[in-house]
Amino acid sequence: MKKILLIATGGTIASKNCGGGLAPAITSEELISYIPEIKEICKVDTIQVLNIDSTNLQPEYWLIIVNAIKENYAKYDGFVISHGTDTMAYTSSALSYLIQDLDKPIIITGSQKPITAEGTDAKKNLVDSFRFVVESDCRGIYVVFDGKAIIGTRARKTRSKSYSAFESINYPYAAYINNNEIVRFTKNEEIDKEVKFFNDIYPSIFLLKLVPGMDPDVLDYIGEKYEGVVIESYGVGGIPFNDRRNFLDKLGTLTSKGKIVVIATQVALEGSDMSVYEVGMKALNNYKVLQAYDMTIEAAVTKLMWILSETKEYDKVKEKFYTKINEDILID
């Protein structure tokens, strides 16, 4: 029987109503006590590294989770992380960059209702996570939620209340989980490398969503405060340049100062392609900008945080950003 470590971080799954709204208050041991059937699936140990609402998650907290996995990596066959849903996709993406070449599975899960609530989805999500983590030939980082396993860099929360809260963006589900039945749709590549843990993160990344009427001067402020910016542009990746709100001039100033700019799209599915329209080609041809293509926003932001902790040289950043990690980007 496989040995699994549950790493608890708080979130709705571990919350109680403390008089001022739901707040994390249930320990890792208590969580396990609500799913006694787990004893038939695997042996479980638990640790509590955080006990926060995931809205309060900070990039530095990812390093706490990484360190907990690193310290226990040799002792366990896999890991399940209980986590709040609001920033779960950021965590699953970040861990995909901070822990690479995994030969074991790391599953992140949570719930839309506390584990103590009537009709909660917490018990199913936890049990599904333990069923998936002990699967033979399962390795890498996944979100397991509502009977679906999603590759960590492809997860996004798309519903705020429904149990089917997460979708896989621009990539197939890794598996469906229905009680004891698991149907796999993706296969893991063979790993012939030693697992790598990274111990640093660079949180100075700004996510800017364009709206009609926005003043391009906002890029001046961003350039003073941040080293990197991900711009959620329109459609397949367009930067407005007509009339007095010309973002291209400010984009040139930003990149000339060595700031790293990634152009993404506000559209959830199918990704960017700045080579289609003039509004994209002007930026692509004249400035040192990257584009997110089919990456999720969460993956693009956290990948930049990981890369800029190692280098801020544009050419090196570009090479690393376009290197596929945990199926985060499909370009050649």
N, C-alpha and C positions, 0 to 999 in steps of 0.2 A: 504494500500500500504506500502510495506516494506521500511525502511530507511537504506540507504547504504552509507558508507564513502569511497570515493576514496582517496587513499594515493599515491601521485605522487613522484617519485624518479628520474625522468629523462629518459635516454635511447633514443634509436632511435625514438621511438614513439613520443617523445617530442623534436626532433631535428630540427634544421635549418642549412642551409649552411652559415656559418659565415666567409667564405673566406679562412679558413684553414681546410676545411672539415666539415662534419656534427658534430654538438655539441648540447647538450640539451639547449633549449632556450624557450620552450613553457610551460606555467604554467598549473597547475591542472584545473583552471577555463576555460582556453582556450581549453584544451583537451575535456572537456564536451560540449563545445559550438559546436564542430564538429559532435556531435551525438544527435541532438535534440529529436530523437525518444525515447531517454532514459526516457523521462518524462512519457511515457505510461507504463514503466516497474517498476519503483521505484522512490522514492525521493532520491536525491543525494546531499551530502555535499562533499566538497573537502578540502584537506590540502596538502601542499608541504613540505616534510621533507628533501628531497635531490633534487638536479638537476645536476646529473652527468652521464657521460658515464659509463655503468656498468663495463667496464674494470677497472675503478678506484675504484670499490667497495672494502671496507675493512671490516673485520669481525665486527669491532666496529660499523659500520653503521647498521648492523642487529639489534643491541640493540636500535638504534634510531627508527627503524620501530616497533620493539616490544613494546617500550614505548608508541608510538603513538597509537597502538592498545589497549594497556592496559588502557591508559587514557580515551579512547573512547568506551571501550568494552560494557559498560552498555547502551550506548546511541544509538547503531546501531544494526541492524539485521544481518549485514554482512559487509565485507570489500573487496574492490578491490584495488590491488596495481599495478600501472603501473611501468614498470621496463625494463631496457635494457636486451637484450636476451643473451649476452655473459656470464654472471654469474647468470642468472635467476635460473638455476638448483641448484646452490649452495645456493641461497637465499631461494628457496622453501624447500630445505632439512634443512637448518639451522633453519628456522622458525618452522619446524615440531618438532624440539627438544626444541626450546626456548619457544614455546607455546603448551602446551599439554592438553588433555582432553577437547577439544573444543566442545561447543554445538552450534557454529555458523560457517559459512563458511568464509574462507579467500582465495581469488582468486588472483593469480599473472598472469599478462599478459603484452604483449608488442607488438612489430611489427618488421618486416624486412625493412619497409619503413616508413618514418615520416608520421604523420597524415595529413600533408599538401601536400604530394606527390601525383601525379596522379597514380591511380591504387593501392593505399596503402592498406595494409591488416590491418591497425591500427583500422579503424572504425569497421570492422567485429569482430576483436578480443575483442575490448572494449565492444561492444553490446552483444556479446556472453557471456562475463564474467558477465555482469549485468543480463542477462537472467538466467545464471546458479546459480548465488549467491542468487537469490530469490526463487530458487527451494525449495519446501517443503522437509523437512527432509535432507537438505544438510548441512553438517558440516565437518570441517576439512580443510586441506590446499591443494590447487590444483593449477596447471598451466593450464590455458585455452589458446589454440593457434590453429589456423587453424581448428576450428570446433571440437576440441578434448579437453576433460578434463582429466588431468593426475594427479594422486596422487602425492603430493609434493616430496616425497622421491624417486619417480620412474622416474622423468622427466630427460631427457638429450637432449641437443642440438646436433642434428646429421647432420644438414645441415646449411651451413654458409650463403646461399643466398635465398634459396627457402622459400616460405610461409609455407610449411609443415616442419618447422624447428625442432620440438620437437617430440620425441618418448617416449613411456612408456617402460622402461627396465625391463624385467623379470616379468611383471605384466600386467593385462588387462587394457585397457583404462577405466576410470571411467564413461565416457559418450561421446556420439557424440551429437553435437549441430548443428542443421540445421534450421536457422531462428527461428520460434517459437517452433519447434519440438526438444525435448531433449530425447534421449534414454539412460537410465542409465544401466550400466553393473555391477556396484559394489554397495553394500549397506553399509550404515554407521551402525556401532554398536551403541547400546544404551549407552548413557553416564549418569552415576549416580554419577559422581564426579564433583567437582568444578574446573573450568579452572585454570591451573597453568602457571604462567609467570616466566621465568628465566631471571636473570639480569646480567649474566656474560658469557663470552666466553673466551676460551684459544686458541689463534691463533698459538701457537708454534707447528704446525704440518707440516711435510715435505712429499710431494708426490714424490716418486722416481719411474721412469719408467726404467726398466731394458732393456739394449740393449746388444747384443753380443760384447764382448771386453771391457765392462765397468770395471774399476778398483774397487775392493771391498773396497779400502781405502776411497772411498766416504762416507761410513758408519761411519768412524771415525769423519769426519767433521760434518755430520748430528747429530751424538751423542753429539757433543760439543754445537751445536746451537739449537737443538730441543728436545722436550720431547717425541714426538710421530712421527712415520713414517708409512706411508702407502706405501707398495711396490707393484707396478704394475708388477707382475711376468708374466711368460709365461703360456699359456694353462690353465689348471685347478689349477695352483698354484705351480710352480716349482722354486726352488732356486739353481742356478748353484754352483757346488762344485768341478768340475774336474780341474786338472792342477793348474796353478798359480793363476787363478782368482776364488779362493774359497770364496764364500760369506758366507758360514756357519760359519767359524771362526769369521768373523766380526759380524755376527748376534749374536753369543754367547756373544761377548764383549758388544754389544749394550744392549741386554736383561739383562745381569748381572749387568749393571749399573741402572737397573730399568726403562729403556726406554720402551715405549709401541710400539709394532710392529704389524701391521696388514698386512697380505698377501692377496692381491687381484689379479685380472687377467686383462691383457690388452684386453682380448676378451670382446666385448660389451655385448654379450648375454650368458645366461645360468650359469654364475657364476663359482666359484672356488670349488674344492674338493681336498684338499692336500693329502688325504688318498689314492689316486689312484696310484701315481707313487713314486718311490724311491726319486726323487728330491723334492718331497713335504713331504714325510713321515719323511725324515731325519730331516728337520727343525721342523716339527710338534711334533716329539717324543722327541727331545733333547733340545728344547728351549721354553720359554714362549712366544709363538706367537699366535695371533688371526688370523682368516681368515674371509674375507668379505662375503663368500658364494655368494648369489644372490644380494647383495646390490650394488647400483651404487657407483662409486668412489666418487661422490659428497656427497652422504649420509654417506659413511664411514668416509670421512675427517671431515665433519661438526659434525657428531656424536661424534667423538673423541674430537673435540674442546669443545663440550658441556660437555662431561664426565670429561675431564681433568680439567675443571674449578671447578669441585666438588671433585674429588679424583684422585690420581695418584697411588693408590695401585692396583697392577695387578689383584688380585682376584675380587675386587670391579669393576674395569674397565671391566673385562671380563663379569661379571654378567650383567652390564648395557649395554654393547655392544651387547650382544646376547638377550637382551629384545626387543621384537618387539614394535616399535613405528611408528604409521601412516603407517603400512604395509611395513616397510623398509626391513624386513628380514623374510624369510619364514621357517627357521629351528625351530624345537620344543625346 
